[in-house]
């Protein structure tokens, strides 16, 4: 552990694919919207807490989002945001 002190650690993990993550987010967003929830607020709650109850089970949205690691979702969102913003 002390040999990495002061060094930046490279974070790499096997990924499902950005398109899959985007598709899951779109489906979950639509299910939340159809049930009358504020999709952004609900997804933020899920991303911060990891609590799947923030996502409706309608149309399998809860099961769907649980199949994608939250760090993958964050990575795709950041990548899209930063690339679109530049």
Buried (B, 14 or more C-beta within 10 A) or exposed (E): EEEEEEEEEEEEEEBEEEEBBBEBBEBBBBBBBEBEBEBEEBBEBBBEEEEEEBBBEBBEBBEBBBEBBBEBBEBBBEEEEEEEEE
